[in-house]
Amino acid sequence: MTARRHCSSWADLHPELLGLVLQRLPSPADRARLRAVCKAWRREILPVPFPWLCLLDGTFLTVPEGDVHHFPSLLGDEDDALCHGSVGSWLFLERTNDRSMSLVNLFSGDTITLPDADTIRHHDNDDDHDARPMMYKPPVPLSSSSSPDSLLFAVLMTVGGFESVISICNSAAAAAFRVPRSEVRICDIAFVGGKLYALSPKKLFVVDVDSSRRAGGPKVPSMECIDDDVDNPGDMYKTIGGESYRCAYWSYLVESRGKLLHVRRLQYYYMDRSRTYMDRSRTFSFEVFEADLTVRSCVQWRRVHSLGGQALFVGPSSKSLLASECGARPDCIYFMADYDWARCYRKDPLCDCGVFNMRDGTITPLLPGTMVMRPNSDDDDDDDEDEDEEFYLERVRPGWFFPC
């Protein structure tokens, strides 16, 4: 009888051979697909790909090569999908025709359906209930379950009147909490050490999330202020090169190696007597503060000048990655023009992007100087543009996508 042939699994492939394959796969897309072949190929074997830039027209730009990737099937036949950012390899999409929301894996095509926009933003207050969401932050995972039905997410949105709503949702239900008007809108949220934190310009909150099965679904969260004196100098005015500029900080919350970081981005805006020109806004500095959360009643912030070999990618979805693992520069902050309610990046999505080096305070280009992006339309200032279309377009911002 002929001996039964032994079939080796992909996990038995020697790391040296895997390395040779990787050398022939410079594209992050190909590397991400390779990682999906076998669960045993962990991060220590396959390096994490460098993040991509997700642009407004649904294309993805690799850094620093400048290669453009198109995935038209994700946007639907009528281009009715808005991308509000990503969660790992999952895109956070909203369909404008029926306002359905979902997470779609860019490479596998798998989909996690979320409650629709009206359900996610529902709250107990009756005032301004019909105000439409103006801005979304990508969902923050609150659980690591392998079952899509058991996954729990936190979604931050800005609604009419620039108020904030924090919603806790899974694939079947959502419960939302509208931040009181007395509290300035929430800038960002982050999940660190099993707790969800929310940052306003002056305060830091911890959000109570009941993810237990006995809760019978997401429970309406509540917030507790744990720091009411977050350092934020507010607006300031400077004269640079004879021009008058309004300067302000833009804040992010980022989890890095189990620590909570407050990243402050200092920008200036060109002004004349009648208006502020967002399309001339530029970033010229960053400051990073680490929170000491060991004493809940009195959070302490310590300014740091090093990221311990990490690289930060800030935007609608911010993330910290080990620089040596993804090919980034250590102790650097990668940024793009992700301002809310600005048309500037519809004309030039790379108008204010770069790499800030925390060691020496310098900013270098994110992409080669020869890289030029075409506007998303021939006339972005057309006054006849449909009001609803204009509303939806204004809510979308460039962001980072983290293929894994």
N, C-alpha and C positions, 0 to 999 in steps of 0.2 A: 504493500500500500504506500502510495506516495505520501511523504511527510507533509503535514499541514504547514503552509507558509505563515511565518510570523509577520504581522503588519505592525510596524512601529507607529507610534502616535507623533503628532507634531511636537509634543512636549519633549520628546527624546532628541530633537535636533540639537546638535552641539552649539553652544553659544558662539564659537568661532565661526561656524558656517552661517549662523544668523547674522553675525556682524558683517560678513561678506555680502549678504543680501542687502543689508541696510545701506552699505556703501553705494549700491546701485539704485537706491531709492531716495533721492534727495527731496522729493516732494512730500510735504507733511500729509497730504491726502493719501498717498500710497503707504506711508508709514502707519497712518491710523488704520488703514484697511488691513495691513499686516498684523497689527496688534489684535485685531478682531478675530483672527484665524484661530488663536489658541489662548485660553484663559491663563495657562501656565506661564506665558511670556509676560512677566511682570515688568515693572518700571526699571528695576535694576538691570534688566536685559535690553529692553527697548526704551531708548530715551524718549522723554515727553517732547512732542513736536513744539516748535515755536508757535505761539498764538498767531492767528490770522486777524486781519481787519475785516469786519463785516460792514459793508457799505449800504447806502440807502436803497440802491436798486436791486438788492438781493445778491450781489456778487461778493466774492471774498478775495482779499488781497494778501499775498504772502509777503512777509518781511524778512530780510531786506531785498529779496529777489525782485519783488514787484509783479510776480505772476498772478494772473486773474483767473479765478475759478467760478464757473456758472453752474447753478443747480436749478434750472427753470421749473422742474417738476414740483419743487417745494412751494412755489408761489401760486400754483393753480393756473388754469387756462386763461383766466381773466385778470391775472396779476392782482388778486384781491387780498393778498396776505401782507401784513405788516410784521416785520421782525423787530421785537423789542429787546433783543439780546440773546444770551445763551446761558445754558447750565451745562458745563462740560461740553460734550459733543451734541447736546440737545439744543435746538433753537426754540425760542419762545415766540410763537406765532399767534397773530390775531387775524381772523378773517373779517374783512369789512362788510361783506354782504350779510352775514348772519351773526356777527360779533362772537363767534365761537373762538375758543382759545385752546391751544394745545402745545405740547412739547414734541418736537419731531427730531429724531436722530438723523443727522445729515448724511451718514454713511450707510446705515442699515435700513433707513426708512421707517423704523418703528415709531409709533405714535402713542403718546399719553394724552388723552383728552381731559381737559380741565373744565370746570364750570364756566359758563359764558361770562362775558364782561359784567353784565348787570348783577349776576349772582356774586361775583368776586368783590364787587364794590358795595354790595348791600350793607346797610348800617341801620341802627335803631333810631337815628334822628330823622325828623321829617323835613327839616329845613334843607333847601337846595338838593333834595333827593334826586332830581332829574339832571343835575349837573353832570356833564360827560367827563370821563377820565381824560386828563390832558397829557399825562406822562406815566409811563410804567418803568419800574426797575425789574430786571429779570428775577424769576422766582429763586428764593434761597432754600435749598433742601434742608429739611429739619429731621430727616430720617434716612437710614441707609438700607432700607428693605429692598430685596431683589424683586418683589412683586409690585408692578405699577399701581395696582389698586391700593397698596398700603403706604405708598410714598406720601409724605406730607411736605408742603411747601409754604413759605411765607412770600406774599406778593406786596410790594409797596407801590402805591400809585398816588398821583397828585390829581385832585378833582377841581371843579369850578371854585373860584375864590382862592386858589392855591392852598387848599387844605389837603391834608394827607389822610389816606386810608391804608391801614395794614390789614391784610386778609390772610387767614390761615386756611388752606384748602388742600383737598386731595382730588382724585379723579371724579368723585361723586358729589362732593358738597364743599361749601365754603362758609366761613364765619368771619365777619369783618368788624373792625374797630375804627371809628373815625376819631382822629386826634382832635382834642378840644380846640376851639378857635383861639383860646388863650395861649396855646402853645404854637410857636411858629412851625411851619411845615417841616416834616422830617426830610433830611438830606439823603440819608442812606441807612441801610440795615446790614447786619452781619451776624452770622451764627458762629459762636465761639464757646467751646467748653460745655456744650449742651444747652446754651442759653442764647436767646435772640436779643440783640442790642439794636437800638435805634438812636440816631444822632440828629439833633436839630442844631441850628447855628449856635445856641448857647447851652444846651442841655444834653445829657446822655441818659437814656432810658433802658431798662430791662423789660422785655415783653413777656408776660406770663402766657405760656403755651401748654395746654393740656393735650398731649398726644396719646394718652392711654386709651386702650380699647374700650374701657368702661364709659368713656365720655360719649360714646355713641356717635362719633364724628367730630370734626373740628369744633372747638369751643371758642366762643368770642373772646379774644385776648384782651388783657388789660395791661396798662403800662405803669411802671413805677420809676420816678426820677431818682437816679443814683448819683447824679452830678449836675448841679444847677449853675455851674460857673465854668463851663467850657470856654477856653480862651479863643475868642474870635474878634479881632480888632475892628471888623466891619469895613465899611467903605472908606476909602481915603483918596486923596487927590495928589497927583504928582505932575511935574512938568519935565518932560523928556524931550530933548532936542527942540525946544521951543514950542512943543505941542502940549496941550492940556489933556491929561488922561485921568480917567476914573479907575481906581484899582480896588479889587475886592478878592476875597478868598472863596474858593470852591472846595467843598469838603467831601471826603470819601471815608468809609469805614472798611477796613480790610483785615481779614484773618491771616496771620502769618506765623507759622510754627506754633500754633496754639495761643498766640498773643493777639490782642485787639489793638489795631493801629488806627489812629486818626491822621489821615493824610490831607494836608492843606495845600491847595494849589493857588498861587498868587498870580492874578491876571490883570492886565490893564485893558481899558476900552477907550478908543478914540471918541471924543465928544465935541460937538459944537453947541451952539445955543439952543438948538431945537431937538436934538436926538442923540442917542448913543449908537455908535456903529459897531454892532457885534461882529460884522465881517472883518473888522480890523483888530479884533481882540487877539492878544498874544499872551502866552505864558512865559514868565521869566524867573520863577522860583517855586520850590516845594519845601515844605516843612513836615516832618513826621514825628508823631508823639505816640508813645506806648502807654497803655492803660495798666495800672496796677489794680487788678480786680480782687485781690486777696481779702481786702476789707471792704465789704459791700457798702457800708454806710458813708464812706469817704473815698471815692475813687481818686487816685493820684495819677497825673500824667507826667511822663518823663520824655523830654525831647531826645531823639536818637539821631545819630549821624552815620549810622551803618545799619545795613539790613542783614548782617551775618551771612553774606554770600547769596542772599535771596535777590530776586528781581520782582518789582511790583508792576502790574499792568492795571492801570486805573481807568475807569469808564463806567458805563451803565452796569456792567458786571466786572467787578475788580477781583484780582487774584494775585496771590504770591506764589512764585515758583522758584525752585532751586536753580540758580543761573547756570551752573555747570551742567545741569541735566537737560535744559531746553535750548542751550546755545545762546542765552542772553548774557548781558554784561552784569556782573555782580554789583550790588549796592546801587542800582539804577532804577529809575521810575520811567516807564513807558506810557505815553499819554497821547490822546488825540482830541479833536474838537468835538466834545460831547455836551456842549452847553444846552440847556433846555430852552425851547422857544426861540431858536435862532435859525435864520435862513442861510447863514453863511456857508454851512457845510453842504447845503443843497447845490451851491455853485461850485464849491471846492471842498470835498470831504477831508482833504489833507491841509486845510488852511492853517491849522494850529496844532501840529503834532511834533513829537520829538522824544529825546531820551535825556532825562535829567540825571546827572551824576552826583550822588550825595557826597562823594568824597571831596570834590573840588567845586561843586556848584555850577558846573557848566552844562549847557544844553546843546546837543548835537542833533542833526536831522535823523528822523526815523527812517527815511528812505533816501536813496541817491537823489541828488539835485536835479537829475535829468527826468525823474519820474513826475509826470503831469497827469492829473485826473481831469477828464472832461466833465462838464456839468451834467446833472441828471436830466435836464431838459433844456431846450433852446432858449426859453424865456421863463425864468423862475419868478419873475416879478409881474407876471401877467395878471392884471386886475380882474380879468374875466374868468379866472380859474374858479371852478366849482367850489362853493363854500365848504361843503362836506369833504371834498377831496383835499382842499387846503388844510382843513382841520386835522385830517388823518396824517397828512405828510408832515405837519409841524411836530407831531408827537414822536416821530422816529428819529433816532440818533445813530451815528456810527458807534460801533462797539467792538470789543474783543471777542473772538471765538477761540475756544480752547479744545482743539481736536485731541482725543486721547485713545 
